[in-house]
Every structure is written in C-alpha cells, then in structure tokens.
Amino acid sequence: TWELSALDLLMRSRPAEKPDPRIAIVTVTEADLQAQTYDNEPRRGSLSDRSLAKLLAKLNAARPLAIGLDIYRDYPVSKSEPKLAELLRTSERNQNSIVGVCKVSEAETGDPGVAPPPELSPDSLGFSDVLLDSDRVVRRHYLALEPPPSSLCAARYALSVQLALRYLAAKGITLEYLPNDVWKLGKLTFAPLEAHSGGYQKFDSSGNQILLNYRATPTPIDITPRVTLKEVLDGRIGADLFKDRIVLIGTTAPSFRDSLSIPYPT
C-alpha cells in the first residue's frame, strides 16, 4: 500500500503539461439529458437516437480521425432514424472511424457484461472494463483481454486502444507484436505487468495490462478541450476543434453515477 501511495504522490508532483491537442471531448450533461425531447420520442440511455444522429453529422463534417462513443447502446437504432443505423453499419467500410463500447462479462462476480451497439461491426468495438486496486483507485489499464465465450461483449481491445490505433495509423504508425506480449508502436514499447511487478505482488495479471501514465495536469478536466452536446448541436463550436483529432463522446451527468477514483483530485 505504501508503495502505491508513493507512486500517487510522484504522479501528482510532476510539472504540469499543456492540454493534449490530439483529443477533444463532447460531454452529455444533466442539462443535455433534460433537453432531449423530440416529438415525444423516448430517450434511451443518455443520448437519444435523434441527438446522436445530429451529433455524428456535425462531427463527421469536421473530419476527425476517430470518434469514440463511450456510451452503452445495447439496443438497435429506432426505425425513425434509418440514416443513423446506416451510418453505424457502414462506419468501418466508409472509414468514418466510429468506435462503440461494450463491457466484458465477469465470471467471478456474475456480471453478464453489456452488449455492444448491434449496428457496429466487431472491428469497430472496444471494451470499457477497468482495473481497480484494493483501495478502489485506477492505476492500471487493460490494453487487451480475452473475453469468455459466453460474454455479451466479444471485444478484445480496449476502447482507448482502438481509438489510439486509428489515430496512429493515420500518422503511419502501426502496432507490432513482439515476444512476451510486448507491444511496439513506433519507437515505444509497452511491456505488460507481470505477476510480480514493483508494488504489485498479489494481483490478477490477466490480459495485457500496463501502469497508467496519467497526464500531469492540475485536474483531469484540464487535459483537453471539453464542450457540451448542446454547444455542438447549436453550431457554437468550430470544426477546427475536432479536425484530425480523436473525439470522445460520454456523459458527465451525475444521475448516471459513472465515476472512478484516480490519483489526482477531481
């Protein structure tokens, strides 16, 4: 425990870095949730089909390199939005680079996981599973794992990995697999955590895990520009914010209670 606490302190003590110019975030706020009413169309989850269709149209026009839909959609698109269904079905083929998310099942807890958006191809999916240490703090990250055969989610790569690989491929950098599960991207190599690694001596080392190298910022909100769903749909955000970037779409609404503890103050 004291080694991990020391790691957290050292993480927080590094000089602050500038915002990451490669990423932009679109948040669905609590106000956005309440504003999504279209001719009495029921909203499923945090983002209605109509809102998602409008948002993707805006983002695609700005030509980002990849779009990560970090919102569970384990149900088909409604019949009232056929263009959205077609956009998701042809995403990989038309190089729109939309990546959806699902959750792998856990045999130990009986968690069945969360199924992916049915319209997206298996190559356009990433899992959302996270690794929690004994104090419930996120310090490790899955790059890849092998889902159980019965899992509702069959994605083998994390959502973050799928997005990063798309971004890097546009820059001419592709993933190479080296012996002992080491990954190579350009000049960098990523060796997985072993069963005995520093402060980790008794932990589940399944899958391909790495220690997270958090970006050194005063708070997580300073990492990259954030805009709201309403700001994008109202046309208040210029295309330059999204062009040639990874764009993440997710909810920050407190009613969804989707939060994790990290070594930085939030």
N, C-alpha and C positions, 0 to 999 in steps of 0.2 A: 504493500500500500504506500509506503513512504517513497519508494522509487517512482511510482506513478504520480504522486503528488509533486515530486521534484520535476518530473517531466512537464507537468502542467505549468509550474512556476516558470520554467525555462521558456516554454512556448509563449507565455504572456510577457516575458521580459525582452523579447526580440524587438528590434527597431520596427516601427510601423512601415508598412508597404503601401504603395499607391493602389487605388482601385484597379481591379483586373479589367483591362479593356477588351477581353475576349468574350465576356459574358454579359447578358442583360436579363433581368428578372421581371416577369409580369405577375403581379400578385392579385389574387381574388380576395378582397377584403370583406369584412362583415357588411359594409355598406353595399358592396357589389352583389352580395348574396340577396339582399332585400330588393335590389333594383332590377333583378332578372325576372321580369314578368312580361310575357309576350302573348297577348290574346288568350290569357288563362292557360298557357302551356305549362304543364307541371315541370318543375326543375328537379332533376335527379342529381344528387350529389351537389358539389359546389359550383358546377358550371353547366348551364343548360346547353342543349344541342345548338340552339339558335346563337347563343353567345359565343360558343366555341367556333361555329362556322364563321361568324363575323371576325373573330379574333384571328383565326388562321388566314383568312383572306387578307387582313391587314399585314400580318407578319410575312406571308409569302411574297407580297408585293415589295417588301423591304429587302428580300433576298438574304436571309440569314443562312449560315452554313448548316445549322442543325436546330431543331425545335424539340425540347423535352417536355412532354405532357406529364407532369408529376402529380397527376390526379387519377384516382382509380375510376375506371369506367368498365365494370364487368357486366355490361349490358349493351345491346345493339343500339345504334343510332335510330331515332324515331323516324317513321315513314314521312314525316313532314319536312325532313332535311336530307333529301336524297343526294344533294351535292356534297354535303359533309361526309356521308357514307362513302361516296365515290372517291373523295379526296383521301380519306384514310386508307381505302383499299389499294389505291394506286400510289401511295406515298413512296414506297421503296422503288417502284418501277420508274416513277417520274422524278425521282431524286428531290422530292420535297423535304426529305430527311426529317420526318416526324417520328419521334420515338415515344411509345407509350410505356406504361409501367404496370407491373403486377407484383404479387407477393408470393414467394415460395412457401409451401406448407412446412410445418414443423412437427415431426413425429413425436418429439419429446413432450411438447405441450398440447398436442392435439389440434393445433391451429391449422385449419384447412388451407390457409392462404387466400389470395384474392386473384380471380381470373383476369386475364388481360382484355383490352378492348377487342371484340371479336372481328372487327374490320381490319386490324393491323396484321401484317404478316409476322411470322416468328422472328424474322431478321430485324424487325422494327420494334422489338420489345427489350426492356431491361427490368431487372428486379429491384425492389425497393428495400430489401432486407438490410437491417443494420446490426452492428455488433455492440453490445453493451457490456462494459466491465462490471465487476461485482458492486461498484458504487453507482451504477447506472449512468456512467459518463461514457460518451462515444470517443474513443481514441484510436480504434482500429476500423478498417473498412474492407468490405468484400470487393475484390475485383471480379471474381468468378466463383461459381459453386455448381455442384451437380444436383439438380432438383430430384426429389424422389419420383419414381414413375407415376405415383398417384397424385402428384401435385397439380393444382389448378393452373399454376404458373410454371411453364417449362423454360423460361429464360435462363440462360447460363451466364450472362454477363450483367453486371450492374448497370442501372440507367446511366450513371456517371461515365462508365466505361464506353457505352455505346455512343454517347454524345462526344466524348473526347476523341474516340477513334474516327468519327465522321469529320470532326474539325481538323484533326491532324492529317487525314487523308487528303483533304483539300490543299494542304500545305506540302504534300509529297512525302509524308511520314506514315509508314505502315507498321503494324505490330509484327514483331518476330518472336518466336518461341524458342528459348534456349533450354539446355538441360536443367533439371531440378526445378521445373516450374518457374523459371526466371523469365520475365517479360522484358523485351527490348524495344524502346521507341526512340528512334533517332540515336542520340548519344547516351540516353539514360537507360538504366536497367532497374527493374523492380523485383527484388528477391522476396518471396513470401515469408511471413513469420513462421518460424519453426516451433515445435512443441516446447522448446526451451529457448526463449529469446529475452534477454535482459530481465526486466521486471515481470515478464510473463513466464511462469514456470508450471502452472497448473491451469490450463485453459483449453478450450476446444479450438484446435487449429485447423479445422476442416475448411475446405475450399481454398481459394487463393486470397490470403489476407495481407494487408500492409498496414503499417502505422500511418495515421493521418498526419500530413504536414500542413497544419492549418495556416491559412494566410494571416500574416501578422497585421491586424487592424484593431483599433480601439474596441469596436463591437462588430458582430457579424454583418450588421446592416451596411457597414462601410465598404464591404468587399467589392460591390459592383452596383451600377445604377438599378434602382427599383422603380417601377411605375405600376399603376393600378389598371385593372381591367377597364374601368370606365374611362380613364385617361386615354387609353389606346383606342377604344371604340368611338370616343368622341373626336378623334383625329387631332388630339393635342400633343401627340408625340411624333417627332420627325423620324423618317425612315433611317436616318444615319445611326440612331441608337441601336438598331437591330442588324444593320447590314454587316455581313461577313462575321457575325458573332454566333455563339451558342445562346439560344433564348430558352429560359426555363419558365414554365407556367405552373404555378402552385397556389395553394390557398394559405393565407395568414389569418383567416377568421378564427377568433377564439372559440367559437361554437364547435369547431371541428377538433379541437384539442390535439392538434398534431405538432408536438414539440418534443425536443430531446435536450438532454444536458450535455454541454461541451465544456472544455477547459477555459473558455472565455466568458466574460459577463455578457448577458443578453438583455 
